[in-house]
């Protein structure tokens, strides 16, 4: 009887580990963005999947710009002009492409510019390499976001 219980415990642990690993194999979740120039946390972004594509929006501002205490997208254009940064969709249309998700766009709310984008999980899903670029990936900038538990 004890040996069956031991086998059950092992199966529960294996299933739990598989569930954790599955959750780390996608960019979906909460991420702490980090300023690539200062190394300071900037915001919390929620990434989700919808119809096979990934999207992201700002959920919280951590270290706001003192020149923009209202946290609005004052450099954005069109419908995004002067919208609050919290709730703003900054990532859209990323699709799985091998080890990364690409083909989408990313908005930099600090300058209002939209760039092509690719993301890749690193460090067993604990970090997200976010690459925004113009034209080809060589002409761009990379940030590393940290997964929040």
Phi and psi in degrees as a GROMACS rama.xvg file:
@    title "Ramachandran Plot"
@    xaxis  label "Phi"
@    yaxis  label "Psi"
@TYPE xy
-61.9657  -37.1148  UNK-2
-65.3133  -33.3935  UNK-3
-67.6156  -40.7197  UNK-4
-64.1601  -40.287  UNK-5
-62.0705  -42.7378  UNK-6
-63.2768  -40.8787  UNK-7
-61.7153  -43.205  UNK-8
-60.8762  -41.7935  UNK-9
-63.4768  -43.0161  UNK-10
-63.0813  -39.2544  UNK-11
-63.0615  -43.6721  UNK-12
-64.4089  -44.1287  UNK-13
-62.6772  -44.7463  UNK-14
-63.2527  -39.5473  UNK-15
-63.9559  -43.7981  UNK-16
-64.8823  -39.3208  UNK-17
-63.8455  -39.9792  UNK-18
-65.3005  -41.3838  UNK-19
-64.0871  -45.5257  UNK-20
-62.7464  -39.5126  UNK-21
-63.8935  -37.2254  UNK-22
-68.2383  -22.9379  UNK-23
-94.5742  2.30906  UNK-24
-97.21  12.3479  UNK-25
-139.902  151.867  UNK-26
-76.1101  -3.2821  UNK-27
-62.5043  137.195  UNK-28
138.047  -167.934  UNK-29
-99.0445  135.469  UNK-30
-130.467  138.88  UNK-31
-93.1434  117.408  UNK-32
-80.2584  147.099  UNK-33
-127.624  129.196  UNK-34
-64.7787  123.103  UNK-35
-70.2446  -19.4392  UNK-36
-85.9917  -43.0846  UNK-37
-101.24  -21.194  UNK-38
79.1911  4.19437  UNK-39
-89.5292  144.924  UNK-40
-62.9945  139.116  UNK-41
-110.248  -44.0933  UNK-42
-159.487  174.394  UNK-43
-114.806  127.449  UNK-44
-117.947  133.582  UNK-45
-99.8852  125.104  UNK-46
-109.955  135.208  UNK-47
-137.671  161.247  UNK-48
-105.115  138.784  UNK-49
-145.334  116.622  UNK-50
53.697  42.1896  UNK-51
80.7955  1.68227  UNK-52
-119.548  153.99  UNK-53
-109.018  142.541  UNK-54
-133.445  157.843  UNK-55
-145.945  146.267  UNK-56
-138.636  154.427  UNK-57
-76.0502  128.052  UNK-58
-103.786  -25.6236  UNK-59
-157.535  142.423  UNK-60
-97.8193  127.343  UNK-61
-97.195  -54.2445  UNK-62
-122.288  86.878  UNK-63
-71.157  162.695  UNK-64
-76.1863  120.092  UNK-65
-62.791  -21.9641  UNK-66
-81.329  -5.96393  UNK-67
-137.424  64.2862  UNK-68
-64.1021  -21.4368  UNK-69
-81.282  -11.2583  UNK-70
55.2488  55.763  UNK-71
-109.178  156.536  UNK-72
-87.0097  75.2384  UNK-73
-73.6926  -19.2098  UNK-74
-96.6968  -3.65044  UNK-75
-70.7541  163.17  UNK-76
-121.451  171.18  UNK-77
62.2144  -138.805  UNK-78
-64.5973  -19.9855  UNK-79
-87.6264  -12.1819  UNK-80
-55.6378  125.377  UNK-81
62.7193  22.3297  UNK-82
-82.5668  149.294  UNK-83
-63.1878  140.173  UNK-84
-67.2171  -35.9562  UNK-85
-69.7412  123.359  UNK-86
95.6065  -7.96216  UNK-87
-75.5699  129.131  UNK-88
-77.0219  120.613  UNK-89
-114.075  -12.8039  UNK-90
-127.355  139.883  UNK-91
-157.334  152.974  UNK-92
64.5833  28.1443  UNK-93
-78.0459  132.872  UNK-94
-123.667  147.936  UNK-95
-61.0298  131.474  UNK-96
-145.599  87.4761  UNK-97
69.8125  -122.592  UNK-98
-88.2921  -1.08537  UNK-99
-130.838  174.828  UNK-100
-118.792  127.168  UNK-101
-144.943  -173.332  UNK-102
82.1767  2.34622  UNK-103
-103.651  -166.258  UNK-104
-131.557  156.682  UNK-105
-135.873  138.111  UNK-106
-101.905  130.566  UNK-107
-95.7742  103.711  UNK-108
-66.9452  -13.7712  UNK-109
-80.5545  -24.8223  UNK-110
-122.224  -4.87907  UNK-111
77.1244  5.8024  UNK-112
-89.4769  148.271  UNK-113
-111.264  131.593  UNK-114
-122.829  159.536  UNK-115
-67.9501  156.519  UNK-116
-146.779  147.256  UNK-117
-140.647  149.108  UNK-118
-132.438  151.173  UNK-119
-145.963  133.052  UNK-120
-72.6433  143.207  UNK-121
-139.752  166.818  UNK-122
53.4546  52.4743  UNK-123
55.8007  35.3619  UNK-124
85.0422  4.90424  UNK-125
-84.8835  -19.4631  UNK-126
-127.363  151.476  UNK-127
-124.773  118.745  UNK-128
-83.6227  118.139  UNK-129
-112.161  118.142  UNK-130
-116.136  116.669  UNK-131
-106.225  137.163  UNK-132
-154.173  164.32  UNK-133
-111.242  126.457  UNK-134
72.1697  -96.0341  UNK-135
-105.197  155.015  UNK-136
-60.4436  -23.1015  UNK-137
-65.3419  -26.5289  UNK-138
-99.1866  74.993  UNK-139
-165.895  -162.308  UNK-140
-141.848  148.031  UNK-141
-119.207  137.611  UNK-142
-122.609  155.955  UNK-143
-118.452  117.209  UNK-144
-97.7341  151.574  UNK-145
-108.538  130.254  UNK-146
-68.5253  137.116  UNK-147
-99.445  138.057  UNK-148
